[in-house]
Amino acid sequence: MGAWGLGLFQSDYDYEVVDQLASEAGLRCSSSQQLLHPKDPDQVRRHLNSGILSALITKYMAIHSAHPSLRESKQDFATPSYKLVIIGALAMQLGCHLSKEFKAWLGGNYGKVGLMRDATKQMMEGLAVYENGKPHDFRSLGLNDTLAMDGPAAKDRYVFVLLRIVRGAGIVPTCPGPKVCGR
């Protein structure tokens, strides 16, 4: 697993959760790109607002209430509460309708689910300004855009450390290349 930044949707971990959610939402190609960068955001928003988003929230709220630390399989690293925060962030990014109750739940829980530092700040700021129907830009860069950054701004905003988890060895830092790691 790799991470190319400390924000929302800047890790393979988040992409795996988004892939699972896209599949559960019944999106055609069931990939993270369908939710993160859809070709037709209005169509995806309408699809989610048709009851799909509410059903996902209801499903994971029920699991969270019964078993807050439950993971669906040994390979699944995300808890129900983490998935709920990602659902909220995706919905905000697309401009979907979020109930007052769910926004309140997000406000009380995003800081407890294990988000990376910048992701926590993004959620705090996003929840403060989010209005239903208006897509919120979290300003999270994808891997290619992050690697293309150059100069002092890149060093100030992002930590370029890619991690891979090796079974039995824990987290092992890797270097994607000399431009990023300074070698």
C-alpha positions in Angstrom: 0.0 0.0 0.0 1.2 3.5 -0.8 0.5 7.0 0.2 1.6 10.1 -1.8 0.2 12.7 0.5 -1.4 13.2 3.9 -4.9 14.2 2.6 -8.1 12.6 1.7 -7.9 10.1 -1.2 -4.1 10.3 -1.3 -3.4 6.6 -0.5 -4.0 3.2 -1.9 -5.9 2.5 1.4 -8.5 5.2 0.6 -8.7 4.1 -3.0 -9.5 0.5 -1.9 -12.3 1.8 0.3 -13.6 4.0 -2.5 -13.4 1.0 -4.9 -15.5 -1.0 -2.5 -18.0 1.8 -2.0 -18.3 2.3 -5.8 -19.1 -1.3 -6.2 -21.7 -1.3 -3.5 -23.2 1.9 -5.0 -23.8 0.0 -8.2 -21.6 2.2 -10.4 -21.0 0.9 -13.8 -17.3 0.2 -13.7 -17.1 0.0 -9.9 -13.8 1.8 -9.6 -12.6 4.7 -7.4 -12.5 6.9 -10.5 -16.3 6.7 -10.8 -16.6 8.4 -7.4 -13.4 10.5 -7.2 -13.3 11.9 -10.7 -16.5 10.9 -12.6 -16.9 11.9 -16.2 -20.4 13.1 -15.4 -20.5 14.2 -11.8 -24.2 15.3 -12.1 -25.2 11.8 -13.1 -23.3 10.2 -10.3 -24.8 12.7 -7.8 -28.3 12.0 -9.0 -27.6 8.2 -8.8 -26.3 8.5 -5.2 -29.1 10.9 -4.2 -31.7 8.5 -5.5 -31.4 6.5 -2.2 -28.1 4.8 -2.8 -26.1 7.2 -0.6 -28.7 6.9 2.2 -28.6 3.1 2.0 -24.8 3.0 2.3 -24.9 5.4 5.3 -27.7 3.3 6.9 -25.7 0.1 6.3 -22.5 1.3 7.8 -24.2 3.2 10.7 -25.8 -0.1 11.7 -22.5 -2.0 11.5 -20.8 0.8 13.4 -23.4 0.9 16.1 -23.2 -2.9 16.7 -19.5 -3.4 16.1 -17.5 -0.2 15.8 -14.1 -1.9 15.2 -15.4 -4.7 12.9 -13.7 -5.3 9.6 -15.5 -7.2 6.9 -12.5 -9.5 6.2 -8.9 -10.0 7.3 -7.8 -8.0 4.2 -10.1 -5.1 5.0 -8.3 -2.5 7.0 -11.2 0.0 7.2 -13.6 0.1 10.1 -17.2 1.0 9.5 -16.6 4.5 11.0 -13.7 5.1 8.6 -15.9 4.1 5.7 -18.6 6.4 6.9 -16.2 9.3 6.9 -15.0 8.4 3.4 -18.6 8.2 2.3 -19.2 11.7 3.7 -16.1 13.1 2.0 -17.1 11.5 -1.3 -20.6 12.9 -1.0 -19.4 16.3 -0.2 -16.9 16.2 -3.1 -19.8 15.4 -5.4 -22.3 17.8 -3.9 -24.7 15.1 -2.7 -27.4 15.7 -0.1 -26.3 14.9 3.5 -28.8 14.9 6.3 -28.2 17.2 9.3 -27.8 14.1 11.5 -25.1 12.5 9.3 -23.2 15.8 9.1 -23.4 16.1 12.9 -22.1 12.5 13.2 -19.3 13.3 10.8 -18.4 16.4 12.8 -18.2 14.4 16.0 -16.3 11.4 14.6 -13.9 12.3 11.7 -11.1 13.0 14.1 -11.5 9.6 15.8 -11.2 7.2 12.8 -7.5 7.4 11.9 -7.4 9.9 9.1 -4.0 11.3 8.2 -3.1 14.8 9.5 -4.1 16.7 6.4 -7.3 14.6 5.8 -8.4 15.6 9.3 -7.9 19.2 8.5 -9.7 18.9 5.2 -12.8 17.3 6.8 -12.9 20.0 9.5 -12.8 22.7 6.9 -15.1 20.9 4.5 -17.8 20.3 7.2 -17.6 24.0 8.2 -18.5 25.3 4.7 -20.4 22.4 3.0 -23.8 23.1 1.5 -25.9 20.3 0.0 -25.9 20.5 -3.8 -22.6 22.4 -4.1 -19.5 20.1 -4.7 -16.7 20.8 -2.3 -13.1 20.7 -3.5 -10.9 19.1 -0.9 -7.8 19.9 -3.1 -6.4 16.5 -2.8 -3.9 15.7 -5.5 -3.7 12.3 -7.2 -0.4 10.4 -7.3 0.7 11.7 -10.8 -0.1 15.3 -9.9 1.7 15.0 -6.6 4.8 13.5 -8.2 4.8 16.3 -10.8 5.0 19.0 -8.1 8.3 20.7 -7.9 10.0 23.4 -5.9 9.5 24.6 -2.3 5.7 24.3 -2.4 6.0 20.6 -2.9 8.2 20.2 0.2 6.0 22.4 2.3 2.7 20.7 1.4 3.4 17.0 1.0 5.6 14.4 2.5 6.8 12.1 -0.3 7.0 8.8 1.4 5.5 5.8 -0.2 4.8 2.9 2.1 4.2 -0.7 1.3 2.9 -3.2 3.8 4.8 -6.5 3.6 3.0 -9.4 5.3 4.9 -10.1 8.5 7.3 -7.2 8.1 5.0 -4.3 8.8 5.3 -1.0 7.0 8.4 -0.6 4.8 9.2 2.8 3.3 10.0 2.8 -0.4 11.3 5.5 -2.7 9.6 6.2 -6.0 12.6 7.8 -7.5 15.5 10.3 -7.1 13.4 13.4 -7.8 11.0 12.6 -4.9 13.4 11.1 -2.3 16.4 13.4 -3.1 18.7 10.5 -3.9 
